[in-house]
Amino acid sequence: MRFDQARWSDDESEGYEPLLSEKDATEATVDDSPLPDDLTRDSVELPELSEPELARHYTRLSEMNYGVESGPYPLGSCTMKYNPKFTEDVAALPDAAVHPDRSEGTVQGSLELLHGLQDYLARIGGMDAVTLQPPAGAAGEFTGILLAQAYHEANGEGSRHEVIVPESAHGTNFASAALGGYDVVSLPGGDDGRVDLDALEAALSEDTAALMLTNPNTLGLFERDIEQIAEMVHDVGGLLYYDGANLNALLGRARPGDMGFDIMHYNVHKTFATPHGGGGPGAGPVGVVSDLEPFLPTPRVRETEDDTYELFEPDETVGKVHGYQGNWLVLVKAYAYIARLGDPGLRDASAKAVLNANYLGEQIDYEVPYGPYHHEFVASAGDQDAADVAKRMLDYGVHPPTTKWPEIVPEALMTEPTEIENRETLDQLAAAFDAVASEDDDALDAAPERTAARRIDQTSAARNLRLSWQSIEE
Amino acid sequence: MTGHHTAAGSPFAPHTPEETEAMLSAVGADDEADLFDIPDSVRFDGEFGIEARSERAVRRELRETLGENDDLTEFLGRGHYDHYVPSIVDHLSLRSEFLTSYTQYQPEITQGFLQALFEYQSMLVELTGLEIANCSMYDAATALGEAATLADRVRATSGHRVLVPELLREERRDVLENYVAGTDLVVETVPEDDGNVDLDALADRVDAETVMVYAENPTVRGTIEERLAEIGDLADANDALFVLGTDLVALGLLQRPADVDADVVVGDASLGLPTSYGMGMGLFATREEYVRQVPGRLVGASDDEAGRRAYTLTLQTREQHIRRERATSNICTNQAWVALRTAIHVASLGPSGLVDLAETCVTEARDLAEAVDAIDGVRAPVHDRHHFREFVAHTDQPAPAVAADLEAEGYAVHAVDDHELQFCVTDANAGSTDELVAALTEVAR
């Protein structure tokens, strides 16, 4: 497959598409304001462009950007799958645009939708209750940490100060536990890439507040000993937290609640195909078993006896983790996606995601050291530098895998094709992997050549900080 | 029909039955179920009971469900504001290369989004006067929480007190409390003086143990703080960070945060998205000296191998995927696409458009307050201050009953307490103020 990304360049010596400020900036003075001078600023200097100029600027920028609709995007653990168009349209319905301070009686439709989504997610996760408030996966993790803390404190066990996290876990797990004030105990993995039960035994104690686990883990491996792990954690009085980043692998095949997890978050932007928007918004609803329900963030939505919906404050609520109700528009899209797929579609999504990963993993020349894997696999670039492999893959029109992580695999290429690719695309993907695998260091070093920009100097970006157009002008 | 091949499966998985068979055979499996390495004891063989629907059916269902929301003209604010969003914002931001991408881990192939975020950061730098802006937090409340944890890091040795205005939106206070739950910070309030911070009380309360003083401009009651520089001085004299809460529209007119010595600016963007039941985007800007303590993502300019300017995420060694439990924040997925929308919205306004919009927020609020004040049984504004977008009115009748009556007439307003209502007016609802006043005249006597 031949690939050339658009590259807009007005000035060969300077850069690519000029900054808005370089096109036309104007200063507006604030001299005739309805306020006294001492309460106002003097002026504002911003770009001043006509609508056609702006349309052209942002269209050019979009052409220098790669999305799921540009081509394969097998970025491991990020579940970059196709975002159906109609979900944008339903989120744009005029009735979805309401103010968060509206009285309950006047937003029955919004409350019904939230209630319906809570219910769907509870069923999918095997959980008893769900909050939709956390605006991202990491915010969901932090919410889970707050819930665990509140639960232990209510039981007179507030002295538990450790959260155990496997070394291969997402970095957010460590950061979320630390944000909650916990000491993070890093759990080394076993030889098979899964949790080492002896190491877990050694890590567990009466100080353990929770174990945060991803299942399948970041190597794509299912933690087969999950019931025993749950029992061990529960035996010392700890809680088991499920990181939902990889839930796409399990839809309709296994449920965290059935495995013994007490708390989980859902990344609706991954599993339920709401667009990632260049880095968000996402949404990170949290599900819990009934023992933890009284601690959920306020407000929650419930159905009343006369078929209306109301907000209420759980008895022992941890408070709030978002100013309002979370990322509402994302939640609308997630509801629409789940409703569109239903039972058969959700089950099929995970089946095809797992089939695709297995098929692709089988085709490529790079070694995949751990298995059997589910929706993603971690290949090793071997003697090649994984970061260079990624840059070269760009030239083949492929967004590369997540690289150099998890560290348990040398020069890791963490690959997640998702269910949306057909065999032909997977074969093209495999061909790109194999072409790069056969190339020498010079070819890799020179890459990328066909993207908007050539290899970018990361060191100079960090040493000589230029974080605004003002800093460039100086 | 948009069913593709898989009538009984995901409409977005493209496999034909023949293709599935061939791929299963290629991986040596008889059946899809064989690919799942899950012990029988935890396999799920049941049904969720979620019926699959056609696209048309889902769309109809959601139109009906959301149609249950009453069609009200909203005069609500208190941190979430409705400003008209130009069509160009939707059309450009919905281009799929933007919408369906993720964080720019590979900068060479994501220059477009990186440049848009760099431009967004630059706009915030211009509007705040501070040197550093990140490219989004979830919302104003979480940005405030992040500001407090930043204050804790840079002033860790000096104390543990965080001072916030008594008149702070309750939800913001609540989120802040949760963000500092894992630190030894304690949140305390400063009393109000006619809608603004009581400076004498602040002078009494701020001390060497204080690491952060938070103020808002405009306040939750819509008043404009008149003595921000003095608040900043009190914070500075006690070696505490001065954190200022505001929004992009207000920044177009009100005192520049840098000119009142703000150390951090947080708030809600309030441009780029319509009212979205509270979904928005958090602002975060600060001084250069704290750049390594900033939460969230930063886009920097660099050069590529061809010697041209190009953009990349930078200082990632602060972030969770590298520093794990020692990261400045746990944030990963943020609100980047909303930042893109906000940047397009600001760019489409231009400098004079932004100043005009901000001035409208002052004059419309002033005009509406005058008209409301002329109604028998109502007095406005309660606070003898300048106002931005919103103000509080006193009602002789019980305010909740007046608000309920207005609701029945098609207007949503906020009841502050027993005899106080709050009204918020922007460019979006300014055309309906006469009708609101007429309705209020009927129900308030």
Interface residues (C-beta under 8 A of the other chain):
Chain A: Q5 S9 S13 E14 G15 Y16 E17 L19 L20 S21 T26 E27 A28 V30 S33 P34 L35 P36 D38 L39 T40 R41 S43 V44 E45 L46 P47 E48 L49 E51 L54 A55 Y58 T59 R60 L61 S62 E63 M64 N65 Y66 G67 V68 E69 S70 Y73 L75 C78 M80 K81 Y82 N83 P84 F86 E88 D89 V90 A92 L93 D95 A96 A97 V98 H99 P100 D101 R102 S103 G105 T106 V107 Q108 G109 S110 E112 L113 G116 Y120 R123 I124 G126 P135 A136 G137 A138 A139 E141 F142 L146 Q149 H170 G171 T172 F174 A175 S176 A177 A178 L179 G180 G181 Y182 V184 L221 F222 R224 I226 E227 L250 G252 R253 A254 R255 D258 M259 N267 H269 A273 P275 H276 G277 G278 G279 G280 P281 G282 G284 T298 V318 G319 K320 V321 H322 G323 Y324 Q325 G326 N327 W328 L329 V330 V332 Y335 A336 I338 A339 R340 L341 G342 D343 P344 G345 L346 R347 D348 A349 A351 K352 V354 L355 N356 N358 Y359 E362 P372 H374 A390 K391 L394 H399 P400 T402 W405 E419 I420 E421 N422 R423 P448 T451 A452 A453 R454 R455 I456 D457 Q458 S460 A461 A462 L465 R466 L467 S468 W469 Q470 S471 I472
Chain B: T6 A8 G9 S10 P11 F12 A13 P14 H15 E19 T20 A22 M23 L24 A26 V27 A29 E32 A33 L35 F36 D37 I38 P39 S41 V42 R43 F44 E47 F48 G49 I50 E51 A52 R53 S54 E55 V58 R59 E61 L62 R63 T65 L66 G67 E68 N69 D70 D71 L72 E74 L76 R78 G79 H80 D82 I88 D90 H91 L92 L94 R95 S96 E97 F98 L99 T100 S101 Y102 T103 Q104 Y105 Q106 P107 E108 I109 T110 Q111 G112 F113 Q115 A116 L117 F118 E119 Q121 S122 M123 V125 E126 L127 E131 I132 A133 C135 S136 Y138 D139 A140 A141 T142 T149 R169 E171 R172 D174 V175 E177 N178 Y179 A181 G182 T183 I224 E226 G252 L253 L254 Q255 R256 D259 D268 L273 P274 T275 S276 Y277 G278 M279 G280 E288 V291 R297 L298 V299 G300 A301 S302 D303 D304 E305 A306 R308 R309 A310 Y311 T312 T314 L315 T317 E319 Q320 H321 I322 R323 R324 E325 R326 A327 S329 N330 I331 C332 T333 N334 Q335 A336 W337 V338 L340 I344 V346 A347 S348 L349 G350 P351 S352 L354 V355 E359 V362 T363 R366 H386 E407 A412 H414
